[in-house]
Amino acid sequence: MQVGALEAAASLIATSGGSAQIAQNMVEGAGADSGAFGGEPAGAAFSSACARGADGLGSISEALSQLSFNTGAAAQGYVVTDRGAIPSEFGTSRGFQDMKGGP
């Protein structure tokens, strides 16, 4: 159950990241059109606002991309665990025996 839910979440997150990228491109395009103001202070303010908005959307897009990747990796972690991949050591000198309380 966790694998399917994580894979679905990773897909939705990736889609959201793509939407943020599209929005970033649109804001960048609007900023490029600020020349329609004729170089007035309003045009400079609009261009600056668009640049800041595009930077913010770029950060959101990148964060969503990384989150999607990590969520997909978590799904794969469940698959590996379900297949019985048990580490032989847990950072101790005695290995797995310490975890089980063995000799």
RADANOR-V688339 format. One record per residue. N is the residue number from 1. RES is the residue in three letters. SS is DSSP state (H for helix, E for strand, L for the rest). PHI is phi in radians with two decimals (999 if undefined). PSI is psi in radians with two decimals (999 if undefined). Layout:
[[N | RES | SS | PHI | PSI] [N | RES | SS | PHI | PSI]]
This chain:
[[1 | MET | L | 999 | -0.76] [2 | GLN | H | -1.10 | -0.64] [3 | VAL | H | -1.10 | -0.86] [4 | GLY | H | -1.09 | -0.73] [5 | ALA | H | -1.15 | -0.72] [6 | LEU | H | -1.19 | -0.69] [7 | GLU | H | -1.14 | -0.70] [8 | ALA | H | -1.13 | -0.73] [9 | ALA | H | -1.11 | -0.75] [10 | ALA | H | -1.04 | -0.70] [11 | SER | H | -1.15 | -0.78] [12 | LEU | H | -1.10 | -0.71] [13 | ILE | H | -1.15 | -0.72] [14 | ALA | H | -1.09 | -0.70] [15 | THR | H | -1.09 | -0.74] [16 | SER | H | -1.10 | -0.68] [17 | GLY | H | -1.10 | -0.68] [18 | GLY | H | -1.13 | -0.67] [19 | SER | H | -1.13 | -0.68] [20 | ALA | H | -1.13 | -0.65] [21 | GLN | H | -1.14 | -0.73] [22 | ILE | H | -1.09 | -0.77] [23 | ALA | H | -1.09 | -0.70] [24 | GLN | H | -1.04 | -0.79] [25 | ASN | H | -1.08 | -0.68] [26 | MET | H | -1.17 | -0.72] [27 | VAL | H | -1.17 | -0.70] [28 | GLU | H | -1.06 | -0.73] [29 | GLY | H | -1.11 | -0.71] [30 | ALA | H | -1.12 | -0.69] [31 | GLY | H | -1.13 | -0.62] [32 | ALA | H | -1.18 | -0.43] [33 | ASP | H | -1.50 | 0.09] [34 | SER | H | -1.16 | -0.20] [35 | GLY | H | -1.09 | -0.30] [36 | ALA | H | -1.12 | -0.33] [37 | PHE | H | -1.40 | -0.17] [38 | GLY | L | 1.34 | 0.48] [39 | GLY | L | 1.33 | 0.19] [40 | GLU | L | -1.21 | 2.88] [41 | PRO | H | -0.98 | -0.60] [42 | ALA | H | -1.13 | -0.66] [43 | GLY | H | -1.14 | -0.73] [44 | ALA | H | -1.14 | -0.70] [45 | ALA | H | -1.14 | -0.73] [46 | PHE | H | -1.11 | -0.79] [47 | SER | H | -1.07 | -0.75] [48 | SER | H | -1.12 | -0.75] [49 | ALA | H | -1.10 | -0.71] [50 | CYS | H | -1.12 | -0.71] [51 | ALA | H | -1.10 | -0.78] [52 | ARG | H | -1.14 | -0.73] [53 | GLY | H | -1.10 | -0.75] [54 | ALA | H | -1.13 | -0.70] [55 | ASP | H | -1.08 | -0.77] [56 | GLY | H | -1.09 | -0.76] [57 | LEU | H | -1.15 | -0.60] [58 | GLY | H | -1.11 | -0.71] [59 | SER | H | -1.13 | -0.72] [60 | ILE | H | -1.11 | -0.79] [61 | SER | H | -1.04 | -0.78] [62 | GLU | H | -1.14 | -0.76] [63 | ALA | H | -1.09 | -0.73] [64 | LEU | H | -1.16 | -0.64] [65 | SER | H | -1.09 | -0.80] [66 | GLN | H | -1.14 | -0.71] [67 | LEU | H | -1.12 | -0.71] [68 | SER | H | -1.07 | -0.78] [69 | PHE | H | -1.06 | -0.82] [70 | ASN | H | -1.16 | -0.63] [71 | THR | H | -1.17 | -0.72] [72 | GLY | H | -1.10 | -0.67] [73 | ALA | H | -1.15 | -0.63] [74 | ALA | H | -1.11 | -0.70] [75 | ALA | H | -1.05 | -0.76] [76 | GLN | H | -1.15 | -0.57] [77 | GLY | H | -1.08 | -0.68] [78 | TYR | H | -1.13 | -0.70] [79 | VAL | H | -1.07 | -0.81] [80 | VAL | H | -1.09 | -0.76] [81 | THR | H | -1.12 | -0.74] [82 | ASP | H | -1.09 | -0.47] [83 | ARG | L | -1.42 | 0.00] [84 | GLY | L | 1.55 | 0.42] [85 | ALA | L | -1.33 | 1.81] [86 | ILE | L | -1.96 | 2.19] [87 | PRO | L | -1.10 | 2.59] [88 | SER | L | -1.43 | -0.35] [89 | GLU | L | -2.43 | 2.64] [90 | PHE | L | -2.11 | 0.67] [91 | GLY | L | 1.41 | 0.30] [92 | THR | L | -2.04 | 2.85] [93 | SER | L | -1.29 | -0.39] [94 | ARG | L | -1.69 | -0.09] [95 | GLY | L | 1.27 | -2.55] [96 | PHE | H | -1.16 | -0.45] [97 | GLN | H | -1.01 | -0.64] [98 | ASP | H | -1.08 | -0.66] [99 | MET | H | -1.22 | -0.56] [100 | LYS | H | -1.58 | -0.15] [101 | GLY | L | 1.37 | 0.37] [102 | GLY | L | -1.46 | -3.14] [103 | PRO | L | -1.20 | 999]]
